[in-house]
Amino acid sequence: MFRRFRSSALSFCEIHTPIFTAVAARACQSSRFGYNERSHIVRRLSMAKGKKSKKKAETVFLVCEETGEYNYAVRKKPGGEKLRLSKYCPKLRKHTIHNEKKK
């Protein structure tokens, strides 16, 4: 009933998922495809299992340390240290330190 595969890299669970069809299994063993069909199938299996989602970028604002004005809006991935950059402040007409702040 169960077919034996040449490569033992796929686990029992991966082989018996609904996505892994008999056609895909034959494609794994066949060498007539121009690209590595097996890695494509493994990649689809990992996506189907619910791989960790990527952290989405959020918008943060850069606030001037001296005037307290919100001068810049920046998109940044969450986590890590807070931004602290030297940016131009139009009110003071010079470069000052700007800190990251969420609105």
LUMPAFI-414166 format. One record per atom (N, C-alpha, C): atom name; residue in three letters; x, y, z. Coordinates in steps of 0.1 Angstrom, whole numbers, plus 5000, padded with zeros to 4 digits. Layout:
residues N
+------+------+------+------+------+
: atom : rest :    x :    y :    z :
+------+------+------+------+------+
:   CA :  Ala :    X :    Y :    Z :
...
+------+------+------+------+------+
//
This chain:
residues 103
+------+------+------+------+------+
: atom : rest :    x :    y :    z :
+------+------+------+------+------+
:    N :  Met : 5008 : 4988 : 5000 :
:   CA :  Met : 5000 : 5000 : 5000 :
:    C :  Met : 5009 : 5013 : 5000 :
:    N :  Phe : 5019 : 5013 : 5009 :
:   CA :  Phe : 5027 : 5025 : 5009 :
:    C :  Phe : 5039 : 5022 : 5001 :
:    N :  Arg : 5043 : 5033 : 4993 :
:   CA :  Arg : 5054 : 5031 : 4984 :
:    C :  Arg : 5067 : 5036 : 4990 :
:    N :  Arg : 5077 : 5029 : 4988 :
:   CA :  Arg : 5090 : 5033 : 4993 :
:    C :  Arg : 5097 : 5043 : 4984 :
:    N :  Phe : 5103 : 5053 : 4990 :
:   CA :  Phe : 5109 : 5064 : 4983 :
:    C :  Phe : 5124 : 5062 : 4983 :
:    N :  Arg : 5131 : 5067 : 4973 :
:   CA :  Arg : 5146 : 5066 : 4973 :
:    C :  Arg : 5152 : 5074 : 4984 :
:    N :  Ser : 5147 : 5086 : 4986 :
:   CA :  Ser : 5153 : 5095 : 4997 :
:    C :  Ser : 5145 : 5093 : 5009 :
:    N :  Ser : 5152 : 5092 : 5021 :
:   CA :  Ser : 5145 : 5091 : 5033 :
:    C :  Ser : 5145 : 5105 : 5040 :
:    N :  Ala : 5147 : 5115 : 5033 :
:   CA :  Ala : 5147 : 5129 : 5039 :
:    C :  Ala : 5133 : 5133 : 5043 :
:    N :  Leu : 5123 : 5128 : 5036 :
:   CA :  Leu : 5109 : 5132 : 5039 :
:    C :  Leu : 5104 : 5123 : 5051 :
:    N :  Ser : 5098 : 5129 : 5061 :
:   CA :  Ser : 5093 : 5121 : 5072 :
:    C :  Ser : 5080 : 5115 : 5068 :
:    N :  Phe : 5075 : 5106 : 5077 :
:   CA :  Phe : 5063 : 5098 : 5074 :
:    C :  Phe : 5051 : 5108 : 5073 :
:    N :  Cys : 5051 : 5119 : 5082 :
:   CA :  Cys : 5040 : 5128 : 5082 :
:    C :  Cys : 5040 : 5136 : 5069 :
:    N :  Glu : 5051 : 5140 : 5064 :
:   CA :  Glu : 5052 : 5148 : 5052 :
:    C :  Glu : 5047 : 5140 : 5040 :
:    N :  Ile : 5050 : 5127 : 5039 :
:   CA :  Ile : 5047 : 5119 : 5028 :
:    C :  Ile : 5032 : 5117 : 5027 :
:    N :  His : 5025 : 5116 : 5039 :
:   CA :  His : 5011 : 5113 : 5039 :
:    C :  His : 5002 : 5125 : 5041 :
:    N :  Thr : 5007 : 5137 : 5038 :
:   CA :  Thr : 4998 : 5148 : 5038 :
:    C :  Thr : 4990 : 5149 : 5025 :
:    N :  Pro : 4979 : 5155 : 5025 :
:   CA :  Pro : 4971 : 5156 : 5013 :
:    C :  Pro : 4978 : 5163 : 5001 :
:    N :  Ile : 4987 : 5172 : 5004 :
:   CA :  Ile : 4994 : 5180 : 4994 :
:    C :  Ile : 5003 : 5171 : 4986 :
:    N :  Phe : 5009 : 5161 : 4993 :
:   CA :  Phe : 5019 : 5152 : 4987 :
:    C :  Phe : 5012 : 5141 : 4979 :
:    N :  Thr : 5009 : 5143 : 4967 :
:   CA :  Thr : 5001 : 5134 : 4959 :
:    C :  Thr : 5010 : 5124 : 4952 :
:    N :  Ala : 5003 : 5114 : 4946 :
:   CA :  Ala : 5011 : 5104 : 4939 :
:    C :  Ala : 5018 : 5110 : 4927 :
:    N :  Val : 5013 : 5120 : 4921 :
:   CA :  Val : 5019 : 5126 : 4910 :
:    C :  Val : 5032 : 5133 : 4914 :
:    N :  Ala : 5031 : 5140 : 4926 :
:   CA :  Ala : 5043 : 5147 : 4931 :
:    C :  Ala : 5053 : 5137 : 4935 :
:    N :  Ala : 5049 : 5125 : 4940 :
:   CA :  Ala : 5059 : 5115 : 4945 :
:    C :  Ala : 5066 : 5110 : 4932 :
:    N :  Arg : 5059 : 5108 : 4921 :
:   CA :  Arg : 5066 : 5103 : 4909 :
:    C :  Arg : 5075 : 5114 : 4904 :
:    N :  Ala : 5072 : 5126 : 4905 :
:   CA :  Ala : 5080 : 5137 : 4901 :
:    C :  Ala : 5093 : 5138 : 4909 :
:    N :  Cys : 5093 : 5134 : 4922 :
:   CA :  Cys : 5104 : 5134 : 4930 :
:    C :  Cys : 5115 : 5123 : 4925 :
:    N :  Gln : 5110 : 5112 : 4920 :
:   CA :  Gln : 5119 : 5101 : 4916 :
:    C :  Gln : 5124 : 5104 : 4902 :
:    N :  Ser : 5116 : 5111 : 4894 :
:   CA :  Ser : 5119 : 5113 : 4880 :
:    C :  Ser : 5130 : 5123 : 4879 :
:    N :  Ser : 5139 : 5121 : 4869 :
:   CA :  Ser : 5150 : 5130 : 4867 :
:    C :  Ser : 5148 : 5138 : 4854 :
:    N :  Arg : 5136 : 5138 : 4849 :
:   CA :  Arg : 5134 : 5145 : 4836 :
:    C :  Arg : 5130 : 5159 : 4838 :
:    N :  Phe : 5128 : 5164 : 4850 :
:   CA :  Phe : 5125 : 5178 : 4853 :
:    C :  Phe : 5138 : 5186 : 4853 :
:    N :  Gly : 5137 : 5199 : 4848 :
:   CA :  Gly : 5148 : 5208 : 4847 :
:    C :  Gly : 5153 : 5213 : 4861 :
:    N :  Tyr : 5144 : 5214 : 4870 :
:   CA :  Tyr : 5147 : 5219 : 4883 :
:    C :  Tyr : 5145 : 5209 : 4894 :
:    N :  Asn : 5149 : 5211 : 4906 :
:   CA :  Asn : 5148 : 5201 : 4916 :
:    C :  Asn : 5133 : 5201 : 4921 :
:    N :  Glu : 5125 : 5192 : 4916 :
:   CA :  Glu : 5111 : 5191 : 4920 :
:    C :  Glu : 5109 : 5188 : 4934 :
:    N :  Arg : 5118 : 5179 : 4940 :
:   CA :  Arg : 5116 : 5175 : 4953 :
:    C :  Arg : 5117 : 5186 : 4963 :
:    N :  Ser : 5127 : 5195 : 4961 :
:   CA :  Ser : 5128 : 5207 : 4970 :
:    C :  Ser : 5116 : 5216 : 4969 :
:    N :  His : 5110 : 5217 : 4957 :
:   CA :  His : 5098 : 5225 : 4956 :
:    C :  His : 5087 : 5219 : 4964 :
:    N :  Ile : 5085 : 5206 : 4964 :
:   CA :  Ile : 5074 : 5200 : 4972 :
:    C :  Ile : 5077 : 5201 : 4987 :
:    N :  Val : 5089 : 5200 : 4991 :
:   CA :  Val : 5092 : 5201 : 5005 :
:    C :  Val : 5089 : 5215 : 5010 :
:    N :  Arg : 5092 : 5225 : 5001 :
:   CA :  Arg : 5090 : 5239 : 5004 :
:    C :  Arg : 5075 : 5241 : 5006 :
:    N :  Arg : 5067 : 5235 : 4997 :
:   CA :  Arg : 5052 : 5237 : 4998 :
:    C :  Arg : 5047 : 5230 : 5010 :
:    N :  Leu : 5053 : 5219 : 5014 :
:   CA :  Leu : 5048 : 5212 : 5027 :
:    C :  Leu : 5051 : 5221 : 5039 :
:    N :  Ser : 5062 : 5227 : 5039 :
:   CA :  Ser : 5065 : 5236 : 5051 :
:    C :  Ser : 5056 : 5248 : 5052 :
:    N :  Met : 5052 : 5253 : 5040 :
:   CA :  Met : 5043 : 5264 : 5040 :
:    C :  Met : 5029 : 5260 : 5044 :
:    N :  Ala : 5025 : 5247 : 5041 :
:   CA :  Ala : 5012 : 5242 : 5044 :
:    C :  Ala : 5011 : 5240 : 5059 :
:    N :  Lys : 5022 : 5236 : 5066 :
:   CA :  Lys : 5022 : 5233 : 5080 :
:    C :  Lys : 5021 : 5246 : 5088 :
:    N :  Gly : 5022 : 5258 : 5082 :
:   CA :  Gly : 5021 : 5270 : 5090 :
:    C :  Gly : 5034 : 5275 : 5096 :
:    N :  Lys : 5043 : 5277 : 5087 :
:   CA :  Lys : 5056 : 5281 : 5091 :
:    C :  Lys : 5055 : 5295 : 5098 :
:    N :  Lys : 5065 : 5299 : 5106 :
:   CA :  Lys : 5064 : 5311 : 5114 :
:    C :  Lys : 5062 : 5323 : 5104 :
:    N :  Ser : 5053 : 5332 : 5107 :
:   CA :  Ser : 5051 : 5344 : 5099 :
:    C :  Ser : 5061 : 5354 : 5101 :
:    N :  Lys : 5064 : 5362 : 5091 :
:   CA :  Lys : 5074 : 5372 : 5092 :
:    C :  Lys : 5069 : 5384 : 5100 :
:    N :  Lys : 5078 : 5391 : 5107 :
:   CA :  Lys : 5074 : 5403 : 5114 :
:    C :  Lys : 5071 : 5414 : 5105 :
:    N :  Lys : 5060 : 5420 : 5106 :
:   CA :  Lys : 5056 : 5431 : 5097 :
:    C :  Lys : 5062 : 5444 : 5102 :
:    N :  Ala : 5066 : 5452 : 5092 :
:   CA :  Ala : 5072 : 5465 : 5096 :
:    C :  Ala : 5061 : 5474 : 5101 :
:    N :  Glu : 5064 : 5482 : 5111 :
:   CA :  Glu : 5055 : 5492 : 5117 :
:    C :  Glu : 5061 : 5506 : 5115 :
:    N :  Thr : 5052 : 5515 : 5116 :
:   CA :  Thr : 5056 : 5529 : 5114 :
:    C :  Thr : 5059 : 5535 : 5128 :
:    N :  Val : 5071 : 5541 : 5129 :
:   CA :  Val : 5075 : 5548 : 5141 :
:    C :  Val : 5079 : 5562 : 5137 :
:    N :  Phe : 5079 : 5571 : 5146 :
:   CA :  Phe : 5082 : 5585 : 5143 :
:    C :  Phe : 5095 : 5589 : 5150 :
:    N :  Leu : 5102 : 5598 : 5144 :
:   CA :  Leu : 5114 : 5603 : 5149 :
:    C :  Leu : 5111 : 5617 : 5155 :
:    N :  Val : 5114 : 5619 : 5168 :
:   CA :  Val : 5110 : 5631 : 5175 :
:    C :  Val : 5123 : 5639 : 5178 :
:    N :  Cys : 5124 : 5652 : 5175 :
:   CA :  Cys : 5135 : 5660 : 5179 :
:    C :  Cys : 5137 : 5661 : 5194 :
:    N :  Glu : 5149 : 5659 : 5199 :
:   CA :  Glu : 5152 : 5659 : 5213 :
:    C :  Glu : 5150 : 5673 : 5219 :
:    N :  Glu : 5154 : 5683 : 5211 :
:   CA :  Glu : 5154 : 5697 : 5216 :
:    C :  Glu : 5140 : 5703 : 5215 :
:    N :  Thr : 5133 : 5702 : 5204 :
:   CA :  Thr : 5120 : 5709 : 5202 :
:    C :  Thr : 5108 : 5700 : 5205 :
:    N :  Gly : 5110 : 5687 : 5204 :
:   CA :  Gly : 5099 : 5677 : 5207 :
:    C :  Gly : 5089 : 5676 : 5195 :
:    N :  Glu : 5093 : 5681 : 5183 :
:   CA :  Glu : 5085 : 5679 : 5171 :
:    C :  Glu : 5086 : 5666 : 5164 :
:    N :  Tyr : 5075 : 5661 : 5159 :
:   CA :  Tyr : 5076 : 5649 : 5151 :
:    C :  Tyr : 5080 : 5653 : 5136 :
:    N :  Asn : 5092 : 5651 : 5133 :
:   CA :  Asn : 5097 : 5655 : 5120 :
:    C :  Asn : 5098 : 5644 : 5109 :
:    N :  Tyr : 5099 : 5632 : 5113 :
:   CA :  Tyr : 5101 : 5621 : 5104 :
:    C :  Tyr : 5092 : 5609 : 5108 :
:    N :  Ala : 5087 : 5602 : 5098 :
:   CA :  Ala : 5080 : 5589 : 5099 :
:    C :  Ala : 5089 : 5578 : 5092 :
:    N :  Val : 5092 : 5567 : 5099 :
:   CA :  Val : 5101 : 5557 : 5094 :
:    C :  Val : 5094 : 5543 : 5096 :
:    N :  Arg : 5095 : 5534 : 5086 :
:   CA :  Arg : 5090 : 5521 : 5088 :
:    C :  Arg : 5102 : 5512 : 5093 :
:    N :  Lys : 5099 : 5504 : 5103 :
:   CA :  Lys : 5109 : 5496 : 5110 :
:    C :  Lys : 5103 : 5483 : 5115 :
:    N :  Lys : 5111 : 5472 : 5114 :
:   CA :  Lys : 5106 : 5459 : 5120 :
:    C :  Lys : 5107 : 5460 : 5135 :
:    N :  Pro : 5097 : 5454 : 5142 :
:   CA :  Pro : 5097 : 5454 : 5156 :
:    C :  Pro : 5108 : 5447 : 5162 :
:    N :  Gly : 5112 : 5450 : 5174 :
:   CA :  Gly : 5123 : 5444 : 5181 :
:    C :  Gly : 5136 : 5452 : 5179 :
:    N :  Gly : 5146 : 5449 : 5187 :
:   CA :  Gly : 5159 : 5456 : 5186 :
:    C :  Gly : 5159 : 5469 : 5194 :
:    N :  Glu : 5169 : 5476 : 5192 :
:   CA :  Glu : 5170 : 5489 : 5200 :
:    C :  Glu : 5162 : 5500 : 5194 :
:    N :  Lys : 5159 : 5510 : 5202 :
:   CA :  Lys : 5152 : 5522 : 5197 :
:    C :  Lys : 5162 : 5530 : 5188 :
:    N :  Leu : 5156 : 5536 : 5178 :
:   CA :  Leu : 5164 : 5544 : 5169 :
:    C :  Leu : 5168 : 5557 : 5176 :
:    N :  Arg : 5180 : 5561 : 5173 :
:   CA :  Arg : 5185 : 5574 : 5178 :
:    C :  Arg : 5195 : 5579 : 5167 :
:    N :  Leu : 5189 : 5589 : 5159 :
:   CA :  Leu : 5197 : 5593 : 5147 :
:    C :  Leu : 5199 : 5608 : 5148 :
:    N :  Ser : 5209 : 5613 : 5141 :
:   CA :  Ser : 5211 : 5627 : 5139 :
:    C :  Ser : 5204 : 5631 : 5126 :
:    N :  Lys : 5194 : 5639 : 5127 :
:   CA :  Lys : 5186 : 5643 : 5115 :
:    C :  Lys : 5184 : 5658 : 5115 :
:    N :  Tyr : 5180 : 5663 : 5104 :
:   CA :  Tyr : 5178 : 5678 : 5103 :
:    C :  Tyr : 5165 : 5682 : 5109 :
:    N :  Cys : 5165 : 5692 : 5117 :
:   CA :  Cys : 5153 : 5698 : 5123 :
:    C :  Cys : 5150 : 5711 : 5116 :
:    N :  Pro : 5139 : 5712 : 5109 :
:   CA :  Pro : 5136 : 5724 : 5102 :
:    C :  Pro : 5133 : 5736 : 5111 :
:    N :  Lys : 5128 : 5734 : 5123 :
:   CA :  Lys : 5125 : 5745 : 5132 :
:    C :  Lys : 5138 : 5752 : 5136 :
:    N :  Leu : 5148 : 5744 : 5140 :
:   CA :  Leu : 5161 : 5749 : 5145 :
:    C :  Leu : 5170 : 5752 : 5133 :
:    N :  Arg : 5167 : 5746 : 5122 :
:   CA :  Arg : 5176 : 5747 : 5110 :
:    C :  Arg : 5190 : 5742 : 5112 :
:    N :  Lys : 5191 : 5731 : 5119 :
:   CA :  Lys : 5204 : 5724 : 5121 :
:    C :  Lys : 5201 : 5709 : 5124 :
:    N :  His : 5212 : 5701 : 5124 :
:   CA :  His : 5210 : 5687 : 5127 :
:    C :  His : 5210 : 5685 : 5142 :
:    N :  Thr : 5200 : 5677 : 5147 :
:   CA :  Thr : 5199 : 5674 : 5161 :
:    C :  Thr : 5196 : 5659 : 5162 :
:    N :  Ile : 5197 : 5655 : 5175 :
:   CA :  Ile : 5194 : 5640 : 5177 :
:    C :  Ile : 5179 : 5638 : 5177 :
:    N :  His : 5174 : 5628 : 5170 :
:   CA :  His : 5160 : 5624 : 5169 :
:    C :  His : 5159 : 5610 : 5175 :
:    N :  Asn : 5149 : 5609 : 5184 :
:   CA :  Asn : 5146 : 5596 : 5190 :
:    C :  Asn : 5133 : 5589 : 5184 :
:    N :  Glu : 5133 : 5576 : 5185 :
:   CA :  Glu : 5121 : 5569 : 5180 :
:    C :  Glu : 5110 : 5570 : 5190 :
:    N :  Lys : 5098 : 5572 : 5185 :
:   CA :  Lys : 5086 : 5572 : 5194 :
:    C :  Lys : 5074 : 5567 : 5186 :
:    N :  Lys : 5066 : 5559 : 5193 :
:   CA :  Lys : 5054 : 5554 : 5187 :
:    C :  Lys : 5043 : 5563 : 5191 :
:    N :  Lys : 5034 : 5566 : 5182 :
:   CA :  Lys : 5023 : 5576 : 5184 :
:    C :  Lys : 5012 : 5571 : 5193 :
+------+------+------+------+------+
//
